[in-house]
Each structure stands twice: as structure tokens, then as C-alpha cells.
Amino acid sequence: MDTTLEPPFPTEIWEHIFRNCPLPDLKRFRLVCHRWNAIVTGCPALWRRFHVRFWPRTEALSPAVLPPVKQASFECNVEAVSSWWPRFAGKLEELAFDAGDVSITALFGMLKHCPNLKRLRLSGVWFTDGEVDYDFSLHYVEELSICDIYLNEIELPSLLTSILPCLKKFSLSYVDHWQGTFAINCWTYFIHDVQDTLQSLELPSDFFLVRKLCQMNQLQLKHVHLSTDCSPQPWDMELWITFCRSQQSLQDLILSGAYTTNEILCVAVQNLPNLKRLRSGLTCSRQIIPTFLNSPTTLQKASICGFSANLQFRSWLSPTLTELKLMCVSIGDGIQYLISSPNLVNLSLVNCDLSGCRVPKGNLSVLRHLKLSSGQISPEMLAYMLSCHPQLETAGFYNMESVDRGTLVRHVRFGCTSALVRPPQWKSCSITSRRLIWAKVREKFDSAYPN
């Protein structure tokens, strides 16, 4: 490109352009703007927009030019790095190893030059043995994520403990049990050693780990994510009660998997006095009365995936519950208890069939935000939900075959025909179909990769 054709903008203008233009356009600017490296290097605000990914699996890692960035990931074998690494690593806040064989010597040698690191992810990595220099500390690292790594009898967890004195969030999403109990024991000791600072924990389905957590007196978590995919192994309710009673500071609970029952969730909401947010699966071959949503608790937000479960609501929701998301459930006439609950202001129904619901009668709700996605709804129920809720402010519809723009326009213009309520004071209403989304995706793809 003839650089004389480049607009003679001052650096501040280029920074503003780069900060606000879409990522596909940034790639083009990098190819044609001769001041690219100088501008990016001099603007820390731009560093966060870029991510360096090391991909070569066979070539030696010796990149000639690297922009200053906050994030970097390795998807290759790493045995050693040369003099380029300290200059590059000094600004990193997030570092990930997502594949390949990594020498334990190289790992700690690289971490030593990352004084500003905040997040570390190790996923799909096979570690090889070597000498380790761990005479340093990464005081800013608050998040560590581990998934499907092979320790090869290396005491990696204990080595990490020595350099991560301020860890707040630990995610152990998968442990390969063919390594035996070695890996489980190592990570159990690791959690024990960092329990004083740990606030957030994600664990796979392993009762041994949960049992060990109950024995850690200094462990006071605020966020817990547990997998409940226990295969045919029965849920240990006594252990679950003990765990909940040991975590009185817990505010966020996620139970992912297909083996969570109403009883399990009842134990959680009744024994966690500070629980504010709950996200869980829920499955049963019979009808379920979700009593965990009815009991007076501190729960404010709940997101439930029912795996086609039949939920039978028999009463209003907990008075503290203000936000509810239901996915893949049948709720039948229980809809009347949802939309007329005294304090529920945000309701989202995803892949829920409302076509057979009878239109409720009686009191109107305080509902302000409604979202319906990938489900069925009768015209009468749609009219009731949109027109007879005077405080409704926003409504969103995604892939709802029975909802079209004409119907929404009529409700927006004319509101409710009843003289007992005023028309809804809407601030926004949107409708989106898969066809429209794919059209936009194709448009962006064509603009990013023209023929």
C-alpha cells in the first residue's frame, strides 16, 4: 500500500478508530496501516482487544514481532522459551495452555516473568517432568482453571500452591480418573492449602472431594459450581446437608447435570441462609412440585433447566424471588402462579410449551420484563401476558413461530381492552427469528471474507 494515501490522523484519532471498529476490520487495518504497531504499543486501552495465540506444533517458538497484549494462549508443545518471552510476558493478565506437551520447567520459567498475571488456564495439557524454580509469587493471580490435564506423577498442585498466595477462584472441571486417585488427592490438598483466600469453586461429580470440603474449617465460599452427573451412584443426602451447613456464606450455587431433584434443591435453599442466585438442572420421570421455589428464603434469582420435566406449580413463588428463568419444562396451568407472583419482575421461558395454558384470572402481577424463546403460545395467552400487565416495560421473542410483528404492533398500539388496567408502558419490544439471525451472520461473514 502507498503510505502517502493513509490519512494523516493524529494518534488519538487512530486510537479512537481502532477502539470502536469491529474485529474483522481491525485485521484489515493491521495489514494496511503502517503506523499500526506504534499506535497499538502506545495505547494500553487497545491491548485488551487483542489476543496472541501460539499455534505451531513443530516449529520452535521464536516470534519476531509481537504486539503488547493482555491475553495469550498456547496450543502447541512447549519445552522452553527464549529471550523474547520476558519482554512479552510482562504485560500479560491472562495466560492459557490449551493443548500439547508442556515441560514443567518451561511452565514455571514462563510464569516467573508474568508479574501482572490475573488468570491462568491449563486445559488438555500433558506435563513432562523437569526441575522447577518456584522461588517467586504471583500476587495478582486470582483465577485458576484446570481441565483434563495429565500430571504424569508430577506434584503440580503443590507447586502451584507455593506461587499463588491470593487465589480466589478455582475451577476443576474434569479429572481423568484413569490416572487413579493420585490426581484427586493432589487437587484435594491444593484446595485445602488455598482455602483461606478461596471464594469460588467449581468441581466435577466426586463425593470424595465434597466430603473433604466439609472438613476444611477455613473454607467459606461465595460461589460454588458442582456437577451432579453421578451416573447410577445415589446422591448422598446426609453429605449434601453437611456441605450446605458448612458453607453459610454461599451466595451463588450452580448444579449442572441430570441428577438433581427437588429434594436436593430444597436442602440447598433451606440450609444456605445467604443464597441469592441458583442455577440448576432438574429431572424426574414424574410430575414435580417445585417446592424449593415456594419456601420463604433469601433466593432472588433462579434459572432451572427441566430436561422436559413436568412442573406443577401449586402456589406463588417465594416473596424474595424477583427473577426466574425456566428452560425445557412443561408448566401447564401453573403459569398463573408465575406471572402473578407478588415480586417477580423478570420472567424468561425458553422452549416451554404454553399453547395449552388457560388464561389466568384475578390479580395482575408486577412483571416488568418478559422473554419467550423457542416455544408455543396461544393468541389468548399472548394477549393476556402483553396487554394485561400494566408495569411491563420490555418484551423479547426469539424463534416463536406463533408470534409475528403484526400481533405485537396491535398490542403496542391498543394495549389491553379491559377498562380495569392501563396499557403497558413499554420501553422496548423485540422479535427475532433464526432466519433473521442467520441472515445477519451471513452478512457479517461475507463482509469479513469477501470473494
C-alpha positions as CSV (number, residue, x, y, z in Angstrom):
1,M,0.0,0.0,0.0
2,D,1.2,3.5,-0.8
3,T,1.5,5.0,2.7
4,T,1.1,8.5,1.3
5,L,-2.6,7.7,0.8
6,E,-3.1,7.0,4.5
7,P,-5.0,9.8,6.2
8,P,-2.6,11.9,8.4
9,F,-4.7,11.5,11.5
10,P,-3.1,12.2,14.9
11,T,-2.5,9.2,17.1
12,E,-5.6,9.9,19.3
13,I,-7.9,9.6,16.2
14,W,-6.4,6.3,15.3
15,E,-6.8,5.0,18.8
16,H,-10.5,6.0,18.8
17,I,-11.0,4.3,15.4
18,F,-9.2,1.1,16.5
19,R,-11.1,1.0,19.8
20,N,-14.5,1.2,18.2
21,C,-14.2,-0.7,14.9
22,P,-15.3,-4.4,14.6
23,L,-12.6,-7.1,14.9
24,P,-12.7,-8.2,11.2
25,D,-11.9,-4.6,10.3
26,L,-9.1,-4.5,12.8
27,K,-7.4,-7.3,10.9
28,R,-7.6,-5.2,7.7
29,F,-6.2,-2.1,9.4
30,R,-3.3,-4.2,10.7
31,L,-2.4,-5.1,7.1
32,V,-2.6,-1.7,5.6
33,C,-1.8,0.8,8.4
34,H,2.0,1.5,8.5
35,R,1.6,3.1,12.0
36,W,-0.2,0.1,13.4
37,N,2.5,-1.2,15.8
38,A,3.4,2.2,17.1
39,I,-0.2,3.1,17.8
40,V,-1.1,-0.1,19.5
41,T,2.1,-0.2,21.5
42,G,1.4,3.3,22.8
43,C,-2.2,2.7,23.8
44,P,-2.8,0.4,26.8
45,A,-6.6,0.6,26.2
46,L,-6.1,-1.2,22.9
47,W,-4.1,-4.0,24.4
48,R,-7.2,-5.6,25.8
49,R,-8.8,-6.0,22.4
50,F,-6.1,-8.4,21.1
51,H,-5.1,-12.0,21.9
52,V,-2.0,-13.7,20.8
53,R,-2.4,-17.4,20.0
54,F,0.7,-19.6,19.6
55,W,-0.3,-22.4,17.3
56,P,2.9,-24.1,15.7
57,R,3.2,-27.7,16.9
58,T,6.5,-28.5,15.4
59,E,8.3,-25.2,14.9
60,A,10.5,-23.6,17.5
61,L,8.8,-20.7,19.3
62,S,10.8,-17.6,18.3
63,P,8.3,-15.0,17.1
64,A,9.9,-11.9,15.5
65,V,7.3,-9.3,16.3
66,L,4.6,-9.4,19.0
67,P,2.2,-6.7,19.9
68,P,1.7,-5.9,23.6
69,V,-1.4,-7.7,24.7
70,K,-3.2,-8.8,27.9
71,Q,-4.1,-12.3,26.8
72,A,-2.0,-15.2,25.3
73,S,-2.7,-18.9,24.7
74,F,-0.5,-21.8,23.7
75,E,-1.9,-24.7,21.6
76,C,1.5,-26.3,21.0
77,N,4.3,-28.2,22.6
78,V,6.4,-26.0,24.9
79,E,9.8,-27.2,26.1
80,A,11.5,-23.8,26.5
81,V,11.2,-20.1,25.6
82,S,14.0,-17.7,24.7
83,S,14.8,-14.1,25.4
84,W,11.6,-12.8,23.7
85,W,9.3,-14.1,26.4
86,P,10.2,-11.8,29.4
87,R,9.5,-8.7,27.2
88,F,6.2,-10.1,26.0
89,A,5.0,-11.6,29.3
90,G,5.4,-8.6,31.5
91,K,2.1,-7.1,30.4
92,L,0.0,-10.4,30.3
93,E,-3.0,-10.6,32.6
94,E,-4.3,-13.9,31.2
95,L,-2.3,-17.0,30.1
96,A,-3.7,-20.3,28.8
97,F,-2.2,-23.6,27.8
98,D,-4.9,-25.4,25.8
99,A,-3.1,-28.4,24.2
100,G,0.2,-30.1,23.7
101,D,3.1,-31.3,25.8
102,V,4.4,-28.8,28.3
103,S,7.6,-29.1,30.3
104,I,7.1,-28.3,33.9
105,T,10.4,-26.4,33.8
106,A,9.2,-24.3,30.9
107,L,5.8,-23.6,32.7
108,F,7.3,-22.2,35.8
109,G,10.1,-20.4,33.9
110,M,7.4,-18.6,31.9
111,L,5.2,-17.8,34.9
112,K,8.1,-16.2,36.6
113,H,8.1,-13.4,34.1
114,C,4.3,-12.7,34.4
115,P,4.2,-10.3,37.4
116,N,0.8,-8.9,36.4
117,L,-0.9,-12.2,35.6
118,K,-4.5,-12.4,36.9
119,R,-5.9,-15.6,35.3
120,L,-4.2,-18.9,34.4
121,R,-5.8,-21.8,32.5
122,L,-4.4,-25.3,32.0
123,S,-6.5,-27.5,29.7
124,G,-5.8,-30.6,27.6
125,V,-2.1,-30.5,28.6
126,W,0.3,-33.4,29.2
127,F,3.0,-32.3,31.6
128,T,6.6,-33.6,31.3
129,D,9.0,-33.8,34.3
130,G,11.9,-31.4,35.0
131,E,13.5,-29.2,37.5
132,V,11.3,-26.3,38.8
133,D,12.2,-22.9,40.2
134,Y,9.3,-21.8,42.3
135,D,11.1,-19.1,44.3
136,F,8.6,-16.4,43.3
137,S,5.0,-15.4,43.9
138,L,2.2,-14.2,41.6
139,H,0.2,-12.0,43.9
140,Y,-2.3,-10.8,41.3
141,V,-3.4,-14.3,40.2
142,E,-7.0,-14.7,41.4
143,E,-8.3,-17.3,39.0
144,L,-7.0,-20.8,38.1
145,S,-8.8,-23.1,35.7
146,I,-7.9,-26.8,35.3
147,C,-9.4,-29.2,32.8
148,D,-8.3,-32.6,31.6
149,I,-4.6,-32.4,32.2
150,Y,-2.3,-35.3,32.8
151,L,0.1,-34.8,35.7
152,N,2.3,-37.7,34.9
153,E,3.0,-38.2,38.7
154,I,4.2,-34.6,38.9
155,E,3.2,-32.7,42.1
156,L,1.9,-29.7,40.1
157,P,-0.9,-28.7,42.6
158,S,1.6,-28.4,45.5
159,L,4.0,-26.4,43.3
160,L,1.1,-24.0,42.2
161,T,0.2,-23.5,45.9
162,S,3.6,-22.0,46.6
163,I,3.3,-19.3,43.9
164,L,-0.5,-18.4,44.2
165,P,-1.0,-16.8,47.6
166,C,-4.1,-14.8,46.7
167,L,-6.2,-17.3,44.7
168,K,-9.9,-16.6,44.9
169,K,-11.4,-18.7,42.1
170,F,-10.5,-22.3,41.3
171,S,-12.2,-24.4,38.6
172,L,-11.5,-28.2,38.3
173,S,-14.0,-29.1,35.6
174,Y,-12.7,-32.5,34.7
175,V,-10.4,-35.1,36.2
176,D,-9.3,-38.2,34.2
177,H,-9.9,-41.0,36.7
178,W,-7.7,-43.4,34.8
179,Q,-4.9,-41.6,36.5
180,G,-6.1,-43.2,39.7
181,T,-6.6,-41.4,43.0
182,F,-3.3,-39.5,42.5
183,A,-4.9,-36.5,40.7
184,I,-7.9,-36.3,43.0
185,N,-5.7,-36.4,46.1
186,C,-3.4,-33.8,44.7
187,W,-6.2,-31.3,44.0
188,T,-7.8,-32.0,47.3
189,Y,-4.6,-31.0,49.1
190,F,-4.4,-28.0,46.8
191,I,-7.9,-26.7,47.8
192,H,-7.0,-27.3,51.5
193,D,-3.9,-25.2,51.2
194,V,-5.6,-22.2,49.5
195,Q,-8.9,-22.4,51.5
196,D,-8.1,-19.2,53.4
197,T,-8.4,-17.0,50.3
198,L,-10.7,-19.1,48.1
199,Q,-14.2,-17.7,47.3
200,S,-15.3,-19.5,44.2
201,L,-15.0,-23.2,43.4
202,E,-16.1,-25.4,40.5
203,L,-15.7,-29.2,40.9
204,P,-16.7,-32.4,39.0
205,S,-19.0,-35.0,40.3
206,D,-16.9,-36.7,43.0
207,F,-18.3,-37.3,46.5
208,F,-14.8,-37.8,47.8
209,L,-14.0,-34.1,47.0
210,V,-17.2,-32.9,48.6
211,R,-16.6,-34.9,51.7
212,K,-13.1,-33.4,52.0
213,L,-14.5,-29.9,51.6
214,C,-16.7,-30.4,54.6
215,Q,-13.6,-31.0,56.7
216,M,-12.0,-27.7,55.7
217,N,-12.8,-25.3,58.6
218,Q,-11.5,-22.1,56.9
219,L,-13.2,-22.6,53.6
220,Q,-16.0,-20.0,53.3
221,L,-17.2,-20.0,49.7
222,K,-19.4,-17.4,48.0
223,H,-19.8,-19.2,44.7
224,V,-20.0,-23.0,44.1
225,H,-20.4,-24.9,40.8
226,L,-20.9,-28.7,41.2
227,S,-21.6,-31.3,38.6
228,T,-24.3,-33.7,39.6
229,D,-23.6,-36.3,36.9
230,C,-23.1,-39.1,39.4
231,S,-24.1,-41.9,36.9
232,P,-26.0,-44.6,38.8
233,Q,-24.4,-43.6,42.1
234,P,-27.1,-42.4,44.5
235,W,-26.9,-38.9,45.9
236,D,-25.6,-38.8,49.4
237,M,-28.2,-36.5,51.1
238,E,-26.5,-36.5,54.5
239,L,-23.3,-35.4,52.9
240,W,-25.1,-32.7,50.9
241,I,-26.8,-31.4,54.1
242,T,-23.4,-31.3,55.9
243,F,-21.9,-29.4,53.0
244,C,-24.6,-26.8,52.8
245,R,-24.5,-26.2,56.5
246,S,-20.7,-25.8,56.3
247,Q,-21.0,-23.0,53.7
248,Q,-23.1,-20.4,55.4
249,S,-21.6,-17.6,53.3
250,L,-22.6,-19.1,49.9
251,Q,-24.5,-16.7,47.6
252,D,-24.3,-18.4,44.2
253,L,-25.0,-22.1,43.6
254,I,-24.8,-23.9,40.2
255,L,-25.7,-27.6,40.0
256,S,-25.1,-28.8,36.4
257,G,-26.1,-32.3,35.2
258,A,-29.1,-34.6,35.0
259,Y,-29.3,-36.0,38.6
260,T,-30.7,-33.0,40.6
261,T,-34.0,-33.4,42.3
262,N,-36.5,-31.1,44.1
263,E,-35.3,-32.6,47.4
264,I,-31.7,-31.7,46.7
265,L,-32.7,-28.1,45.8
266,C,-34.9,-27.9,48.9
267,V,-31.9,-28.8,51.1
268,A,-29.9,-26.1,49.5
269,V,-32.3,-23.2,49.8
270,Q,-33.2,-24.2,53.4
271,N,-29.7,-24.6,54.7
272,L,-27.9,-21.7,52.9
273,P,-29.2,-18.6,54.6
274,N,-27.4,-16.2,52.3
275,L,-28.2,-17.9,49.0
276,K,-29.1,-15.2,46.4
277,R,-28.7,-17.0,43.0
278,L,-29.4,-20.6,42.0
279,R,-28.9,-22.3,38.6
280,S,-29.6,-26.0,38.2
281,G,-30.9,-28.8,36.2
282,L,-34.0,-30.7,37.4
283,T,-35.1,-34.1,36.2
284,C,-37.7,-36.6,37.2
285,S,-39.8,-39.2,35.4
286,R,-43.0,-38.0,37.2
287,Q,-44.6,-34.6,37.9
288,I,-42.6,-32.3,40.1
289,I,-43.9,-29.8,42.5
290,P,-41.0,-27.3,42.8
291,T,-41.4,-26.5,46.4
292,F,-37.8,-25.2,46.5
293,L,-39.2,-22.1,44.7
294,N,-42.1,-21.6,47.1
295,S,-40.4,-21.7,50.5
296,P,-39.6,-18.3,52.2
297,T,-35.9,-18.0,51.6
298,T,-33.3,-15.4,50.6
299,L,-33.3,-16.6,47.0
300,Q,-33.6,-13.7,44.5
301,K,-32.7,-15.2,41.1
302,A,-33.3,-18.8,39.8
303,S,-32.5,-20.5,36.5
304,I,-33.9,-24.0,36.0
305,C,-33.4,-26.4,33.1
306,G,-36.0,-29.2,33.4
307,F,-35.0,-31.7,30.7
308,S,-38.7,-32.0,29.7
309,A,-39.8,-32.2,33.3
310,N,-43.4,-31.5,34.2
311,L,-43.5,-28.8,36.8
312,Q,-46.7,-28.4,38.8
313,F,-46.8,-25.0,40.5
314,R,-49.4,-25.0,43.3
315,S,-48.7,-21.7,44.9
316,W,-47.0,-18.3,44.4
317,L,-43.2,-18.1,44.3
318,S,-41.0,-17.1,47.3
319,P,-41.6,-13.4,48.1
320,T,-37.9,-12.7,47.7
321,L,-37.7,-14.2,44.2
322,T,-37.5,-11.4,41.6
323,E,-36.0,-13.1,38.5
324,L,-36.9,-16.6,37.1
325,K,-35.7,-18.4,34.0
326,L,-37.3,-21.8,33.1
327,M,-35.9,-23.9,30.2
328,C,-37.3,-27.1,28.6
329,V,-40.2,-27.6,31.1
330,S,-43.9,-28.1,30.9
331,I,-45.8,-25.8,33.3
332,G,-49.4,-26.2,32.3
333,D,-51.8,-24.0,34.3
334,G,-49.0,-23.2,36.7
335,I,-48.4,-20.1,34.6
336,Q,-50.9,-18.2,36.7
337,Y,-48.6,-18.6,39.8
338,L,-45.6,-17.4,37.8
339,I,-47.0,-14.2,36.3
340,S,-49.0,-13.3,39.4
341,S,-46.3,-13.8,42.0
342,P,-46.0,-10.8,44.2
343,N,-42.4,-9.7,43.5
344,L,-41.4,-11.5,40.3
345,V,-40.3,-8.7,37.8
346,N,-38.3,-10.7,35.3
347,L,-39.6,-13.9,33.7
348,S,-37.8,-15.8,30.9
349,L,-39.4,-19.0,29.4
350,V,-37.2,-20.9,26.9
351,N,-38.5,-23.9,25.0
352,C,-41.6,-24.1,27.2
353,D,-45.0,-25.0,25.7
354,L,-47.7,-22.5,26.7
355,S,-50.2,-23.4,23.9
356,G,-52.4,-25.3,26.3
357,C,-52.4,-22.9,29.2
358,R,-55.7,-21.4,30.3
359,V,-55.7,-17.6,30.5
360,P,-55.4,-16.8,34.3
361,K,-57.9,-14.7,36.1
362,G,-57.6,-12.5,39.1
363,N,-54.8,-10.2,40.3
364,L,-52.3,-8.8,37.9
365,S,-48.5,-9.1,38.5
366,V,-45.7,-6.6,38.9
367,L,-44.0,-8.2,35.9
368,R,-41.7,-5.7,34.1
369,H,-39.5,-7.9,31.8
370,L,-40.7,-10.8,29.7
371,K,-38.7,-13.1,27.4
372,L,-40.2,-16.0,25.4
373,S,-37.9,-18.2,23.3
374,S,-38.4,-21.3,21.1
375,G,-41.8,-22.2,22.5
376,Q,-45.5,-22.2,21.6
377,I,-48.1,-19.9,23.0
378,S,-51.8,-19.4,22.2
379,P,-53.1,-16.0,20.9
380,E,-55.2,-15.6,24.0
381,M,-52.3,-16.2,26.4
382,L,-50.1,-13.9,24.4
383,A,-52.7,-11.1,24.6
384,Y,-53.0,-11.6,28.3
385,M,-49.3,-11.5,29.0
386,L,-48.6,-8.5,26.9
387,S,-51.7,-6.4,27.4
388,C,-52.8,-7.1,31.0
389,H,-49.6,-6.4,32.8
390,P,-49.5,-2.6,33.4
391,Q,-45.9,-2.5,34.6
392,L,-44.5,-4.4,31.7
393,E,-41.5,-2.5,30.2
394,T,-39.7,-4.9,27.9
395,A,-40.7,-7.9,26.0
396,G,-38.5,-10.1,23.8
397,F,-39.4,-13.0,21.5
398,Y,-36.9,-15.4,19.9
399,N,-37.9,-18.1,17.4
400,M,-41.6,-18.0,18.4
401,E,-43.5,-19.3,15.4
402,S,-46.8,-18.2,16.8
403,V,-45.7,-14.6,17.3
404,D,-45.4,-12.1,14.5
405,R,-44.7,-8.4,14.2
406,G,-48.3,-7.6,13.3
407,T,-49.6,-9.1,16.5
408,L,-47.1,-7.2,18.6
409,V,-47.9,-3.9,16.8
410,R,-51.6,-4.4,17.7
411,H,-50.8,-4.9,21.4
412,V,-48.4,-1.9,21.4
413,R,-50.9,0.4,19.8
414,F,-54.1,-0.7,21.5
415,G,-52.9,-2.3,24.8
416,C,-55.5,-4.1,26.9
417,T,-59.1,-3.8,26.1
418,S,-60.1,-4.1,29.8
419,A,-61.1,-0.8,31.4
420,L,-59.6,-2.1,34.7
421,V,-56.0,-1.6,33.7
422,R,-54.0,0.9,31.9
423,P,-52.0,0.0,28.7
424,P,-48.4,-1.3,29.3
425,Q,-45.7,1.4,29.4
426,W,-43.3,-0.4,27.1
427,K,-39.7,0.8,26.7
428,S,-38.7,-1.9,24.2
429,C,-40.1,-4.9,22.4
430,S,-38.1,-7.1,20.0
431,I,-38.8,-10.1,17.9
432,T,-36.1,-12.3,16.3
433,S,-36.2,-15.5,14.2
434,R,-33.5,-18.0,13.3
435,R,-33.8,-16.9,9.7
436,L,-33.1,-13.3,10.6
437,I,-30.1,-14.3,12.8
438,W,-28.6,-16.5,10.1
439,A,-29.1,-13.7,7.6
440,K,-27.1,-11.3,9.8
441,V,-24.4,-13.9,10.4
442,R,-24.0,-14.5,6.7
443,E,-23.9,-10.7,6.0
444,K,-21.1,-10.3,8.6
445,F,-19.2,-13.4,7.2
446,D,-19.4,-12.0,3.6
447,S,-18.1,-8.6,4.7
448,A,-15.3,-10.2,6.7
449,Y,-14.2,-12.6,4.0
450,P,-15.1,-11.1,0.6
451,N,-14.6,-13.2,-2.5
